[in-house]
Amino acid sequence: MTVHDGPEDSAPASYSGYGTAVTHDAQDGTLFRTGRVHIAARQRGVDGTALVGLALRLPHVLASATVVCALSYAVAAAGGPPWWLLLAGWALSGALAFHRPCERLMARWLFDLRHPAPEEAVLLGAVWREVTARAGVDGSAYQLWVEDSDEVNAMATAGHIVGVTSHSVRTLSPAQLAGVLAHELGHHTRGHAWAALLASWYALPARLVWRLLLRLLTRMDRMPTGVSVLSAALLGTVVIVLATATYGLVFLPLATPCLTAAVSRRAELRADGHAAGLGFAPELMTVLRAEQDRGDAPPSARRVLGSVPGRAALTARLLNSHPDVHTRLHHLQARLERTR
C-alpha cells in the first residue's frame, strides 16, 4: 500500500503493537499512540521531483563517466588493472549509500553527526514513533542522528539517515519537533534523499576536474608566458575532444543549475505537504514563523528552512535550493484550508 499524503487513505496492510489507546499531550498538542500501528506494505516511492532531479543531473553523471573512463584508460595503459574494472567499480559504488555500515561512516565523518545522548534518544524515539506511526512506516528502518549546532535544522540523506540539531531537540516542543521530522521523512519516502545523494556522488569526478580547471585558469597569469600558452592550448584541446566525443553534452551541466534548484525547491514543498498530510502543518508553520522572526538566521539555517533575508539578488534566488519562508507558509496554509 502506498503511503498517502492524507490520513484518510491509510488503510492497513499489516499491524504491530498492542492495545488501542491513544494519549494526548495537552501541553503541546501532540497525539502519542500507544496502540495498534498500521504499517503500509509499500513505504517508499519516487515522486516526480526526484525523477526530474535525476534527469537534470544526468549530464553531470555523463561528464563524470567521461572523466573516469579517461583515468581508467590511463591507469590501464600504465600497467594497472583493466579499464573496465575501474569503471565498473565506480558505477557500482553508489550502492554503498544504502549499506548500513557505510551510512554510519557517512553520518560521522561526512555529515559530522553523532548518536543521540540518552535523554535525546528518549525524546527523539517517542516523537519518531509518532511520526512514523501516522505515516504507516517502520521507524526502525531509519537511523536517528544529532548534529551539535545552535541552529534549528534537520536533514535527510542516504537511504536511512535522519539528522536533527541538538538545538532543535532542546528548544522545540515535541509537536514542533515532530513536524520537522515529518518533513525529513517525506524526503525519504518520496525518494528525494537517496536521489540527491547518488546524483552528487556520481557528479563528483566532473566537479573535481572542473574545480581544477578553474584553479588552473586563475593561476595562468602567474605562469611564464610559454607555460601559459602551452596550458591554454592543452586545455583547449581537451575541451574540443570532450565536446566532439560527447556531441556537446559535456556543456549541458553549465545550463542545469537553475533548473536543478527549482526542482529542489519543489521537493521541499512536497516534503512540507507530506508533513501536513500527517497532521503537522500547524507545528511546522510555527517553526518556520519563528525562523522568519529571527531575521538574522545564519546561512546554514537558511539552507534548510528557506529563510532568505532582505532582497536577495535574482541569481542567488534562482540558485537557492530551498523556497523562501513566505512561499512555504503560503502552501501550508492553503493545505490547512483545503482540509477544513
C-alpha positions in Angstrom: 0.0 0.0 0.0 1.3 3.4 -0.9 1.9 6.0 1.8 -0.5 8.8 1.1 -0.4 12.5 2.0 -3.8 12.4 3.8 -4.6 10.3 6.9 -7.9 9.3 5.4 -6.1 7.0 2.9 -4.3 4.9 5.5 -6.0 1.5 5.4 -3.7 -1.0 7.0 -1.7 -3.7 5.2 -0.3 -5.2 8.4 -0.3 -4.5 12.1 2.0 -4.2 15.0 1.7 -3.0 18.6 -0.7 -3.7 21.4 -3.9 -2.2 22.7 -5.9 0.6 21.1 -5.4 3.6 23.5 -4.2 6.9 22.2 -2.9 9.5 24.7 -2.9 13.3 24.2 -0.3 15.7 25.5 -2.3 18.8 26.3 0.9 20.9 26.7 2.0 20.7 23.1 -1.0 19.1 21.3 0.8 16.0 20.1 -1.0 12.7 19.9 1.2 9.9 21.2 -0.1 6.5 20.1 0.1 3.6 22.5 -2.0 1.2 20.4 -2.0 -0.7 17.2 0.1 0.9 14.4 -0.8 0.4 10.7 2.3 -0.4 8.6 2.0 0.2 4.9 3.0 -2.6 2.5 4.8 0.0 0.4 6.7 2.5 2.5 8.9 4.2 -0.1 8.4 5.6 -3.6 9.9 8.0 -6.1 7.9 11.1 -7.0 8.3 13.4 -10.0 10.7 15.8 -8.4 13.2 13.0 -7.6 13.0 11.7 -11.2 13.3 15.1 -12.8 16.2 15.9 -10.5 18.0 12.8 -11.5 17.3 13.6 -15.2 18.7 17.1 -14.8 21.9 15.7 -13.2 22.4 13.2 -16.0 24.8 15.5 -17.9 26.9 15.8 -14.8 27.0 12.0 -14.5 27.9 11.6 -18.2 30.7 14.1 -17.7 31.9 12.2 -14.7 31.8 8.9 -16.6 34.0 10.5 -19.3 36.5 11.6 -16.7 36.5 8.2 -15.0 36.9 6.5 -18.4 39.9 8.6 -19.3 41.5 7.9 -15.9 40.8 4.2 -16.2 42.4 4.1 -19.7 45.4 6.0 -18.3 45.8 3.6 -15.4 45.4 0.6 -17.6 48.0 1.9 -20.1 50.4 2.4 -17.2 50.1 -1.3 -16.3 47.2 -1.1 -13.8 44.0 -3.1 -13.7 41.8 -3.3 -16.8 39.9 -0.1 -17.6 36.5 -1.7 -17.4 37.2 -3.0 -13.9 37.8 0.5 -12.6 34.8 1.9 -14.5 32.6 -0.9 -13.1 33.8 -0.3 -9.6 32.9 3.4 -9.9 29.5 2.6 -11.4 28.6 0.2 -8.6 30.0 2.4 -5.8 26.7 4.2 -5.5 25.1 1.2 -3.8 27.3 1.9 -0.7 24.9 4.8 0.0 22.3 2.2 1.1 24.8 0.0 3.1 24.2 0.5 6.8 27.9 0.4 7.9 28.7 2.9 5.1 25.8 5.1 6.1 27.2 5.2 9.7 30.6 6.3 8.4 29.0 9.0 6.2 26.9 10.2 9.2 30.0 10.5 11.4 32.7 11.7 9.0 30.9 13.3 6.1 27.9 15.0 7.8 29.5 15.4 11.3 26.6 13.7 13.1 26.7 11.7 16.4 24.4 9.2 18.1 21.8 10.9 20.4 22.6 11.2 24.0 20.3 9.1 26.3 18.0 11.9 27.1 17.9 13.0 23.5 17.2 9.4 22.4 14.2 9.1 24.7 12.5 12.3 23.2 13.5 11.6 19.6 12.4 8.0 19.9 8.9 8.9 21.2 8.5 11.7 18.6 9.8 9.5 15.7 7.4 6.6 16.7 4.5 9.0 16.4 5.6 10.4 13.1 6.2 7.0 11.5 3.1 5.6 13.0 1.0 8.3 11.3 2.8 7.6 8.0 2.5 3.9 8.3 6.2 3.5 8.1 8.5 1.2 10.0 10.5 3.7 12.0 13.2 1.2 13.0 14.4 1.2 9.3 15.9 4.6 9.8 18.8 5.9 11.9 18.3 9.0 14.0 21.4 11.2 14.4 22.1 14.5 16.1 24.3 17.4 14.9 25.9 19.6 17.6 24.6 23.0 16.4 22.9 26.1 17.8 20.5 26.3 14.9 17.1 24.9 14.2 18.0 22.4 11.4 17.4 18.9 10.2 18.5 16.7 7.3 17.6 13.5 5.4 20.2 11.8 3.3 21.4 8.5 2.0 19.0 5.6 2.4 18.2 5.8 6.1 19.8 8.8 7.8 17.7 11.4 9.6 19.6 14.0 11.4 18.5 16.9 13.6 20.4 19.5 15.5 20.9 19.4 19.3 19.4 22.9 19.4 16.2 21.7 17.8 15.9 18.8 20.3 16.4 21.2 23.2 14.2 24.1 22.2 11.4 22.7 20.1 8.3 21.2 21.6 7.6 17.6 20.8 4.9 18.6 18.4 7.2 21.1 16.6 10.0 18.5 16.5 7.5 16.0 15.1 6.7 18.5 12.3 10.4 18.9 11.4 11.0 15.1 11.4 7.8 14.5 9.4 9.3 16.9 6.7 12.5 14.9 6.6 10.6 11.6 6.5 8.8 13.0 3.4 12.2 13.4 1.7 12.9 9.7 2.4 9.5 8.3 1.4 9.4 10.3 -1.8 12.9 9.4 -2.9 14.4 12.8 -2.6 17.2 11.9 -0.1 18.8 9.0 -1.9 18.3 10.5 -5.4 20.2 13.7 -4.3 23.0 11.8 -2.7 23.5 9.5 -5.7 23.4 12.4 -8.1 26.0 14.3 -6.1 28.2 11.2 -5.8 28.3 10.3 -9.4 28.8 14.0 -10.4 31.8 14.3 -8.1 34.6 13.4 -10.6 33.4 16.0 -13.1 33.1 18.6 -10.4 36.6 17.9 -9.1 38.0 18.3 -12.7 36.0 21.5 -13.2 37.5 23.0 -10.0 41.0 22.0 -11.0 40.5 23.7 -14.4 39.2 26.9 -12.7 42.1 26.9 -10.4 44.5 26.4 -13.3 42.8 29.3 -15.2 43.1 31.7 -12.2 46.8 30.9 -11.9 47.7 31.2 -15.5 48.7 34.8 -15.2 51.4 33.9 -12.7 53.0 31.4 -15.0 55.7 32.1 -17.5 54.4 33.0 -21.0 55.4 29.8 -22.6 53.8 27.7 -19.9 50.6 29.7 -20.0 50.4 29.3 -23.8 51.0 25.6 -23.6 48.5 25.1 -20.8 45.9 27.1 -22.7 46.5 25.0 -25.9 46.3 21.8 -23.9 43.1 22.9 -22.1 41.5 23.9 -25.4 42.4 20.6 -27.0 40.8 18.7 -24.1 37.7 20.7 -24.3 37.4 20.2 -28.1 38.0 16.4 -27.7 35.4 16.1 -25.0 32.9 18.2 -26.9 33.4 16.1 -30.0 33.2 12.8 -28.2 30.0 13.7 -26.3 28.4 15.6 -29.1 28.4 18.7 -27.0 26.7 17.1 -24.0 29.7 17.9 -21.8 28.5 21.6 -21.8 25.0 20.7 -20.5 26.0 20.8 -16.8 26.6 24.6 -17.3 22.9 25.1 -18.1 21.2 23.0 -15.4 21.9 24.6 -12.0 18.9 26.9 -12.1 16.6 24.1 -13.2 18.0 21.8 -10.5 17.5 24.4 -7.8 13.9 24.9 -9.0 13.2 21.1 -8.7 14.8 21.1 -5.3 12.5 23.9 -4.1 9.6 21.9 -5.4 10.8 18.9 -3.5 10.9 21.0 -0.3 7.3 21.9 -0.8 6.4 18.3 -1.4 8.1 17.3 1.9 6.1 20.1 3.6 3.0 18.6 2.1 3.9 15.2 3.5 4.3 16.7 7.0 0.9 18.5 6.6 -0.7 15.3 5.4 0.3 13.7 8.7 -1.3 16.5 10.6 1.8 18.5 11.5 1.1 21.6 9.3 0.5 24.0 12.3 3.6 22.9 14.1 5.8 23.2 11.0 4.3 26.6 10.4 5.2 27.7 13.9 8.8 26.6 13.4 9.0 28.5 10.1 7.5 31.7 11.6 10.0 31.6 14.4 12.8 31.4 12.0 11.2 34.2 9.9 11.0 36.4 13.0 14.7 35.8 13.8 15.6 37.7 10.6 19.3 37.3 11.1 19.3 33.5 10.7 22.8 32.1 9.7 23.3 30.7 6.2 23.1 27.1 7.2 19.7 27.6 8.8 18.5 29.4 5.8 19.7 26.5 3.7 17.3 24.1 5.5 14.4 26.4 6.5 14.4 28.5 3.3 14.8 31.9 5.1 16.2 34.5 2.6 16.8 37.9 4.3 16.1 41.1 2.5 16.0 41.4 -1.2 18.4 38.7 -2.4 19.9 39.0 -5.8 18.0 37.4 -8.6 20.8 34.9 -9.3 21.0 33.9 -5.7 17.3 33.3 -5.5 17.3 31.3 -8.7 20.1 29.1 -7.4 18.6 28.7 -3.9 17.7 25.1 -3.3 15.0 26.0 -0.7 11.9 28.2 -1.2 11.5 31.3 1.0 9.6 31.1 4.2 6.6 33.1 2.8 6.2 30.5 0.0 6.3 27.6 2.4 3.9 29.2 4.8 1.5 30.0 1.9 1.4 26.4 0.7 1.0 25.0 4.2 -1.8 27.5 4.9 -3.6 26.5 1.6 -3.2 22.9 2.6 -4.8 23.6 6.0 -7.7 25.4 4.4 -8.4 22.6 2.0 -8.6 20.1 4.8 -11.1 22.1 6.9 
